[in-house]
Amino acid sequence: MIDSQEETKVHSSVTSDITLTPPKRYYVVMHNDNKTPFDFVIEVLCDLFNHDPQTAADLAHKIHTDEKAIVGMYNLEIAEQKIEETVRAARVNSYPLTVTLEPAE
């Protein structure tokens, strides 16, 4: 019995021009109103945006004096989720807090 095996080697080369870019980032912007309490804003900034109490207080002051402030920068899906959670918490407490999304530059 004679075993005969032929091996065929094929060399191929594939080149690809794929450029990966980091995902776009978005700012979550909190806006001032005259009805949402300062303490609630600070609580949201600590609980939902993971800011320490001093940073949250500084941001709340900036929101109050400048009418708005960037409170975080995230990928789109996370930014949308943060906005949804913030607005839900505000509405549950009957506050008109407004939070928007802006493309980061």
N, C-alpha and C positions, 0 to 999 in steps of 0.2 A: 504494500500500500504506500503510495507516494502522495505526500501532502504538498500541495502547491498553493501558496498564498501570494497574491500580488498586492503590494502596497502602493497606493497612489497618494502622493502628497500634493495637496493643492495649497498654494500660498496665495492669499488674497490680502489686499490692502484697501481699507475703506477710510476715506477721510471725510470729515464732516465739519461744517462751519456753524457750530452751535455756540451761541454766546449766551451765557447765563448772566442775568442781571438780578440784583437783589430786589425783593418785592418792594413796591412803593409803600411809603410810610404816610400816615395821616395823623394830624393833630386832633385831639379832642379838646374843644373849646367850650368853657362854661361861661354863661352870660349872666349879668346882674339883673335882678329884679328887686322890687321893694317889698316883696312879700315872703320870700324864702329866708328863714332865719339863718344868721351867720353860723350858729352852732350846727345846724343841719348840714350846711355846705361843708364845714370842717369834718363832720362825721362821714359824709359821703367820700370826701377826698382821702380820708384815712382808710375806710372800710373797702371801698371799691377801686380806688386808684393806688392803694398801698403807700400813701405819703405818711411821713411821721407827723405828729401833731404840730410841730413848729412850722414845717413846710406847708402843711394844710392851712394853718392860720395865715401865713404869708400870702398864699395863693388866694384865700378868701378875701383878704384885704385888697389884693390886686384886682380881683374880680369886681369888688365894690367901687374902687376908685377909678379903674380904667374901663369899666362897663363889661369887660370880658378878660379871660386869661386862658392860656394853653395849660391844660392840666395833665396832659399825657401825650405820648406819641407811640403809635402802634401800627401793626399791619392792619389792612382794611377790616378783616373779619373781627379782630379783637376790638378795634376802635368802635365798630358798630355794636358789638356786644356791650361794651362799657357804656355807650350812650343809652342803649335800651335799659340796662340795669339801673342807671342813674335816673332816667325819666320815670321808670316804674316806681322806684323808691320815692321820688318826689310826689308823684300822683297819689300813691297810697297815703301819703301824709298831707294831701291836698295843697301842695306847693306847685307854683307854675314854673319851676326851674327849667331853663332852656339850655340844651347842650347840642353843639353842632360839630360837624366834621369838616376839616380843611386839609387839602393836600399839603404835606410837608415839602419844603423846598430844599 
